[in-house]
Amino acid sequence: MSANARMQALWLRLTQAEVISGDAPDIDDDTPWYLAALIGVSAWIAALFFHGFFLALFDGLHNEPALALPIGAGCCAVAWLLLRVARGRDFIEQFAIATSLVGQLLIGAAFFEWGERPGGDDHWRLAWLGVGSVAAAMYAIGRLPMHRFLCGVIVAVALLAVCLVGDDATKHFAIPLLAWAMFAAWWRSAGHDRLAVALPPLAWALGLVLLFSTWFVARAGGLFTGRVEQARDLLLVADALVVPLLPLCAYWLAARQPALDARGRLFAFVFAAGFALLLWRAPGVSIGITLALIGFALYRPALLAVGLLGTAAYLFDYYYHLQLTLLEKSGWLAAAGVAVLAVRWAHVRFARKEAA
């Protein structure tokens, strides 16, 4: 996002909060997008050479935690300093992002090297907790949106891995945990304070990791078919924890529409709750629709598009793996079409009453 676009978005938020009024000033952005892209690529190449320098200078760096940890911490400190003093300089910003990732990679290598010691899965969980904690700290101190997004991805992956490591019951609750964390981040980002401004990159990262990980966890844990009989109760509970997301988002969207009264918001909540119950065994579809509703509520077209694409992909996957005949599947699709038409009819009738 360019400086002018960031200023326009910030000005819009302040105007909606009635803090300021009037038109936003224009900021000249002298760097064309293609030049900024070339600068970013050159910065990443420089960072890769920088990482290669450490690997060539210290033989077996990734296998020496006592050496990788201080070097990684030094890279993170350098990246923090560059992010503080080099705002608006594309090359230095991109180099700082890459240096931060190199530092986190070295710190993570040290944690995982310690995690290979005897002690079971607890060591691996501690390693992932360490990786996520470092990424969260870099997220807080590095204010560049791209840097925060990449650190947010690391935090989301670490949170997912902490739940998935081992054979206990926690792996079944990885997707609900990510889903609620994503919803909380997007809901809080709708505020008008400093914390709300800092949360969208993390919310984006949680949402994208959630969409991709739901498919892999579904294949590994059987969220669609092939459930293990002795874990069926835990899986049903985990799927049930995703169900309230959709009606809450529908109510949130309805509450942001001034034309809807309390009855309209209640209707949106009840209808979404019924739809979510139908999608109980297909959490990926429910998560995709939730992202689309959040994108619509917050006026984020990119998030709306991602949610719709995720919904289509998971709906196709769920429909394909249903253990039903083709005639039964057609009946379900016809029923879904009738439900959508009923909602459309109710919406048009309500809009006409409001206009009258």
DAQUI-V302613 format. One record per residue. SS is DSSP state (2 for helix, 1 for strand, 0 for the rest). OMEGA is omega as a letter, one per 20 degrees, with the letter a starting at -180 (none if undefined). Layout:
BEGIN
SS&OMEGA ; SS&OMEGA
END
This chain:
BEGIN
0&a ; 0&r ; 2&r ; 2&r ; 2&r ; 2&r ; 2&r ; 2&r ; 2&r ; 2&r ; 2&r ; 2&r ; 2&r ; 2&r ; 2&r ; 2&r ; 0&r ; 0&r ; 0&r ; 0&r ; 0&r ; 0&a ; 0&r ; 0&r ; 0&r ; 0&r ; 0&a ; 0&r ; 0&a ; 0&a ; 0&r ; 0&a ; 2&a ; 2&r ; 2&r ; 2&r ; 2&r ; 2&r ; 2&r ; 2&r ; 2&r ; 2&r ; 2&r ; 2&r ; 2&r ; 2&r ; 2&r ; 2&r ; 2&r ; 2&r ; 2&r ; 2&r ; 2&r ; 2&a ; 2&r ; 2&a ; 2&a ; 0&a ; 0&a ; 0&a ; 2&a ; 2&r ; 2&r ; 0&a ; 2&a ; 2&r ; 2&a ; 2&a ; 2&r ; 2&r ; 2&r ; 2&r ; 2&r ; 2&r ; 2&r ; 2&r ; 2&r ; 2&r ; 2&r ; 2&r ; 2&r ; 2&r ; 2&r ; 2&a ; 2&a ; 0&r ; 0&r ; 0&r ; 0&a ; 2&a ; 2&a ; 2&r ; 2&r ; 2&r ; 2&r ; 2&r ; 2&a ; 2&r ; 2&r ; 2&r ; 2&r ; 2&r ; 2&r ; 2&r ; 2&r ; 2&r ; 2&r ; 2&r ; 2&r ; 2&r ; 2&a ; 2&r ; 2&r ; 2&a ; 2&r ; 0&r ; 0&a ; 0&a ; 0&r ; 0&a ; 2&a ; 2&r ; 2&r ; 2&r ; 2&r ; 2&r ; 2&r ; 2&r ; 2&r ; 2&r ; 2&r ; 2&r ; 2&r ; 2&r ; 2&r ; 2&r ; 2&r ; 2&r ; 2&a ; 2&a ; 2&r ; 0&a ; 0&r ; 0&a ; 2&r ; 2&r ; 2&r ; 2&r ; 2&a ; 2&r ; 2&r ; 2&r ; 2&r ; 2&r ; 2&a ; 2&r ; 2&r ; 2&r ; 2&r ; 2&a ; 2&r ; 2&r ; 2&a ; 2&a ; 0&r ; 0&a ; 0&a ; 0&a ; 2&a ; 2&a ; 2&a ; 2&a ; 2&r ; 2&a ; 2&r ; 2&r ; 2&r ; 2&a ; 2&a ; 2&r ; 2&r ; 2&r ; 2&a ; 2&a ; 2&r ; 2&r ; 2&a ; 2&a ; 2&r ; 0&r ; 0&a ; 0&r ; 0&a ; 2&r ; 2&r ; 2&r ; 2&a ; 2&a ; 2&a ; 2&r ; 2&r ; 2&r ; 2&r ; 2&a ; 2&r ; 2&a ; 2&a ; 2&r ; 2&r ; 2&a ; 2&a ; 2&a ; 2&a ; 2&r ; 2&a ; 2&r ; 2&r ; 2&r ; 2&a ; 2&a ; 2&r ; 0&a ; 0&r ; 0&a ; 0&r ; 0&a ; 0&r ; 0&a ; 2&a ; 2&r ; 2&a ; 2&a ; 2&r ; 2&a ; 2&r ; 2&r ; 2&r ; 2&r ; 2&a ; 2&r ; 2&r ; 2&a ; 2&a ; 2&a ; 2&a ; 2&r ; 2&r ; 2&r ; 2&r ; 2&r ; 2&r ; 2&r ; 2&a ; 2&a ; 2&r ; 0&r ; 0&a ; 0&a ; 0&a ; 0&r ; 0&a ; 2&r ; 2&r ; 2&r ; 2&r ; 2&r ; 2&r ; 2&a ; 2&a ; 2&a ; 2&r ; 2&r ; 2&r ; 2&r ; 2&r ; 2&r ; 2&r ; 2&a ; 0&a ; 0&a ; 0&r ; 0&a ; 2&r ; 2&r ; 2&r ; 2&r ; 2&r ; 2&r ; 2&r ; 2&r ; 2&r ; 2&r ; 2&r ; 2&r ; 2&r ; 2&a ; 2&a ; 0&r ; 0&r ; 0&a ; 2&a ; 2&r ; 2&r ; 2&r ; 2&r ; 2&r ; 2&r ; 2&r ; 2&r ; 2&r ; 2&a ; 2&a ; 2&a ; 2&r ; 2&r ; 2&a ; 2&a ; 2&a ; 2&a ; 2&a ; 2&r ; 0&r ; 0&a ; 0&r ; 0&r ; 2&r ; 2&r ; 2&r ; 2&r ; 2&r ; 2&r ; 2&r ; 2&r ; 2&r ; 2&r ; 2&r ; 2&r ; 2&r ; 2&r ; 2&r ; 2&r ; 2&r ; 2&r ; 2&r ; 2&r ; 2&a ; 2&a ; 2&r ; 2&r ; 2&r ; 2&r ; 2&r ; 2&r ; 2&a ; 2&r ; 0&none
END
